[in-house]
Amino acid sequence: MKCVRMGAGVMALLWCLAALGGCPRPEATEVRLGVNAELTGSKPAVGASCRNAAELLAAQVNQAGGIRLGDKAYQLTLFIEDNEDKAESAAAAAQKLITQNGVVAVIGPNASGNAIPAARICEDAKTPMVSPWSTNPKTTEGKQYVFRACFIDDFQGQVMAKFARENLKAETAAVLYDVASEYNKGIAEFFKKFFEAAGGRVVAFESYTKGDMDFSSQLTKIKGANPQVLFLPNYYNEVPLQVQQARRLGLTCPIIGSDSWGSEELLKLGGPDLEGTFFSTHYAPDIATEKARKFIRDYQERYGKTPDDVAALTYDAGSLILAALAQAGAPDRQKLRDALAAIREFEGVTGKMSFKDTGDPVKSAVILQIKNGRFTYHASVAP
Amino acid sequence: MIGTLAQHVLNAVQLGSVYALIALGYTMVYGVLTMINFAHGDIFMVGAYLSLAGALFLLGLPSQLPPLLVFLGALTFSMTLTALLGVLIERLAYRPLRGAPRVSAVITALGVGLFLENFTLAMLGPEPRQFPALIPPTVLQLGGLAVTPLNLLIILVAVAIMVFLDLLVRRTLLGMAMRAISYNRALVPLMGVPVDRVISLTFALGSAIAAAGGLTYGLAYPVLDPYMGIRIGWWAFIAAVVGGIGNIRGAMLGGYILGLVEIFTPVVLPSSTYRDFVAFSLLLVLLIFRPTGLLGRPLFERV
């Protein structure tokens, strides 16, 4: 322990000396990209998909000879940081990637609770950040350097409210959401707003706090309100518990969810209780385009499993950055930001996106149903 | 309305049963060593994982066993191994510090807890594990009350263990030795009581009961992760203190009180966010008026 600390001290001293001496930087032959992912913590499947997709993209780029900018070829180097699925660690990881690793842009974080604080750090450091999966509007709101590859919760809430009203013909709905997470809270409120605007009634709007395992009191209250549909905009590690407890309490109404359900882990943890539930997400492997099929094939070959929405969106976020880099012509943060902001249309593996100066793409959502223990395509909803 | 209230009470009794089982471990160790074993929540977590391992093994056997047999098999497996773990922890981490200031032992206990968490994390990875449903998930509707066989099994197992422990402490020689040590540890060895062995057995018992808590918890909330012991550990600790730490019946009572707090907070208040606030406030207020908990003996220093 002492040794390590002394070693760190010596390193720090050397760093200072190097900085004071102003030794000339060697000619850059690499483009450094940061990945700020939820590798540990409560949703490690999200972090794993994000890391896998980013590594796949980097390997593909480097195998093809790297990135050509102007007349030089650069290797793409990834710096992957674990944000432990905590707001403060996400901010610290962003800070480390920007200042210590000198990345030109950061991919991630994915969960909105982590992406919002990290976005503030990136904005202040004038470093572009592209979040693959953070759908809360606050992530990019009022920021110049922050972008994302997914739709936002205004749209997602509207999609699910409309689905509940029109397809499930529900007059009344109940919502159970995590009040301590930005993502869950945001989408729950949007769903309520749009469901009521469509003439429905939200009869129970119950909350819990991240880390809870017992939802029986909220679900008992919800059962008492007798809703025709239950909306659970929560992460894949909690949804199975909520669905199981709801069913055990004798709640039989249809259950719907949001893109946070999209991990294969959900199926492993939830088992047969999840049969017949619906959720909105970003892409469906069942109806993949040619481009998406190639991505799915490559991903399966490398990792032996079907990429989930986080993987697909991470691939798109990385591809967006590469496209912007090609426009920018140099691995420079400011030029990259301007090029990212200038992108109007982009076709990724999750479909066509168009941007309108907010950093948020406009793109369609798909609704999946869990059938026979698999995610099955049900419908597409265009904005 | 009555149905809903009955449902809340049933939920609270089920959850309280698990808290009571874990609180027993805190209170027993405190009884014999006047030390708070902060690793106990993580011992519970290991117990839950061992139950999972036992259940998966039994379910994987070529011949299909009846669910109750799988349950009992997993319970025995997990209780035995977790008891060994408890003894090992006491032998390696706490016994060398028996003469050291009390704070050293508490810090060691926190360290042991961190070790168990991170060891499990390193061995099994961060992915949560699913606990198989051993008991068929049939729902019986009694008026507005939904009861599953699982509810009843959890409550039954917990009560059986508590009755057994209560009899053991009050009626057997081992129980008498435990009570004697908690009364005066300096004098008891002079009477020929093997103190070290009794302490080892106390750890074995406490850990085995935590393993039973782990199995029942895993059945009720079938998603296991390496950090699950932290919050449950804290809540069970509060339960032990509320009931009067060192008092076995107090720990049971405290467990059920905490179960009620957890279930009824979101019923009365707008959000479950207030759960910890209510639980810790209860602890604070109680400690002001009854510093030794509800059933604890008044404390006096012998000169």
Interface residues (C-beta under 8 A of the other chain):
Chain A: L39 T40 G41 S42 P44 A45 V179 A180 E206 S207 Y208 T209 G211 D212 M213 D214 S216 S217 Q218 T220 K221 K223 G224 N237 P240 L241 Q244 R247 R248 L249 G250 E265 K268 L269 G270 G271 D273
Chain B: T4 Q7 H8 N11 L15 L121 G125 P126 E127 P128 Q130 A133 P137 V139 Q141 A146 T148 L150 Y221 P222 V223 D225 M228 R231 E262 I263 F264 T265 P266 V267 P270 S271 S272 T273 R275
